[in-house]
Amino acid sequence: MKQKFKIFLAQLNPTGGDIEGNFKILISARERALKEKADIFLAPEMFLSGYPIDDLVLRPDFMDLVEKYINRLAKKTKTGPAIIVGAPRNDNGVLRNSAFILDEGKIIGFRDKSKLPNEDEFYDNRQFVPGDLAGPILLRGLKIGIPICQDIWDPEVCECLKESGAELIFSINGSTYYINKMDLRLNVAISRAVENDIPLIYVNMVGGQDELVFDGGSFAINN
């Protein structure tokens, strides 16, 4: 593992359903990351499609467009920082809420959300199937665990990542705002970092989708 990494947190505002527009936002932000000589560009949960995306993911033409633009993003990584970005994934006919890991001009892997919320403002179980608990992915010499939003609220997920060799946690999120939410997030993240003796980076989206507000608040904490 190299001793110094520069991680660019893309705390950005996607538009639900506007895949091409969200792609352009990502490319523009990555140009800044390239100038900053970042190693890894980290974008929020489901950013490419927007979130929550509801039943649009049930349309084959929509999922084909997601795949097209994920591949276009991957090609951009032949030079400059690697990209980790959230998007829906068609897993042989099963829909997943996934993080795509892009580097060297290709998709080098993905990780699926394993703890799907089905309460309050979210009902991911309507469209998505939970993924298996997965280990870290090796990216530029660093073993990275990539839990997706709800995953860090369940101690099991980060524990599994640490036990399977993760050196750092990148948590990508589409987390909504309510009073005192930031304190609650921090308490959860600190618990995961302390329990597993591991640094954690948290990136969240900003903006609004229907009645929901996403308040950013991205942060990094040490172990």
N, C-alpha and C positions, 0 to 999 in steps of 0.2 A: 504494500500500500504506500503510495506517495504521501508525503507529509503535508502537502498544501494543495487544497482544491478551492476553486472559486465557483460558487453555486449562484446562479442567477434565478431569483424568484419572480415569476411572471404573474404578479397579482393584477389580473386583468378582468375586463367586463365582456363576456360573450353575449351573443344574441341567440335565443333559442331557435333552432332550425336553420340558422344562417351559416351553413358549413363553410362556404366560400369566404364570407366576411370574417368569420372567426379564424380561418386559415391566414387571412391577410394580417389580422391583428398579431397572430403568433409570429409570422415572418418579420413584421416590423420590429417587434420586441426582441426577436432573436438577433436582428442586425445590431441592436444596442448591446446585447450580450456578447456578440462577436467583437465589437469595439472594446468592450471591457475585458476581453480575453478570458471569458468564463470557460470552465471545463464542462459544466452541465447546466442546461436550461430546464427549469422545473415549472410546469404549468398545472393549473388546478384540475380537479375531478371533472370529467365529462366536458372539458372546455371546447373541444372541436364541434360538438353538436349543440352545446348549451345544455343547461340543467335547471330544473327537471325537464325532461324532454317528452314525457308521457308516451302516447301511443304512436308518435312518429317513427319510433324504432321498429314498429310492426310493419312498416312499408319497405319492401325489398329495394325500391329505388333510392330511398333515403339511406339505407345501410350500404348500398353500392357506392353512393357518393361519399360516405364516411371513409370507406376503404380506399377510394381514389385519392382523397386528400391526405390520408395517413401516409400513403405511399409517396405522395409529393413532398410531404414533410420529411420523410425518411431520406429522400434523395438530397435534401438540403444539408444533411449531416456528413457529406463526403469531406467537408472541411468545417472548422469551427466547432462550437459546443455540441455535445450530444443533447437530445431532447427526451424528456419524459412528459407525456401529456395524457390526460384522460379522454376517453371516447367510448361509445358503445362498440361491442365486438360481436360478430356473428361466429359462434363457435359450433360449426357444423349444424346449424339450425337452432342452436340454443343461444339466447342473448345474454351477454355478460356486460357488466359495468367494469371497464378495464383501464389499466394504465399501460400505455404502449411505450416501449423503450427503443429509441431510434439512435443509431450511430453507424458510422462507416458507410453511409448511404443506404442503409437497409433497416428493417425491423429486426432487432436482435432478440426481442422477447416481449412478453407482456405479463402482467399480473392482474388477477381478477378480484373484485371486491367479494369478500367472503361473509360479511355480516351486513345483510340488507335491512335497512330500516323499513318498517311497515306501520308507522304510527305518526300522529301529529301531521306535519305538512308533507311528509314523504311516504310513498308507497312503492318502493322499488320492486317489491315482490310481484307487482302487477305485470311488469315487463321482463324482469331479469331473473336469472337463476344464480344462486350463490356459487362462487368459485371455491376450490379447495384451498386449505391453508398451504401457502407456498413459501419456499425459502427465499433468500436474497438472490439478486441477480448481480453478476460481475460486470461492472461498467467502468472502463478506464482504470482498472486495477483496484477498484473499490467495491466491496461487497455491500450492496444497498438493499435494505428491506423497504418495500413500497406498500404500506397499508393505505386503503382508500377510505377516507372520511370516517364512517361509522366503525371501521375496523380498529381504530385506536381506542375506542371506548370499551372494547372487550379485551381484558388483559391477555387472553389466550393468543391473540394474533401476534403481538410484539414479542411475547415469550417464545413462540414458535420461531419467529425470525431470528431472535438472538441465539437460540439454541442451535439453529442451523447455520450460524456463522456470520450474521449481519454485523457490520462495523458501524453502520449509520442508518438511521430511519428517515426516509423521505415520506411525509404524510401529505397526500394531495386531497384537497377538500372542496366541497360545495356546501359550506356550512352557513346556515341562515342566522340572522341577527334577532336577538331579543334581549331585554334588559339583563345585565350581568352575564351575558353569554361569554364574553371574553375571559372573565375570571374562571368560569367553568371549564372552558377549553384549556386554559393554562394549567389548571389543577390536574386535568386528565393527562395532558402531555407530560407534565412533570412526574406524575405517578409512573407513566410508562418508562421514562428515561431513568428514573431512580431504581425501579424494580429490576430493570435489565442492564443497568450500568452502561447506557448507550446514548450518544447524542441524537437529537431529533430535530428535524427541520419541518416546519408546518407552513404550507402555502394554501391560501384560500382565494376564491374569486370575489369580485366586487360587483355592485350593480343590482338590478332588479329583474325578476321574472314573474309576471303576473302579480300576485299579492306578496311575493317573497322578496326580502332584501338580503343581499350578501354583503357583509361588512369588512371583508379582507382580514386585517389583523394578523398577517403572516409574521412568523417569528422563528428564531432558532434558539435552542437551549443545549447546554452541555450535559454530560452525564453526572 
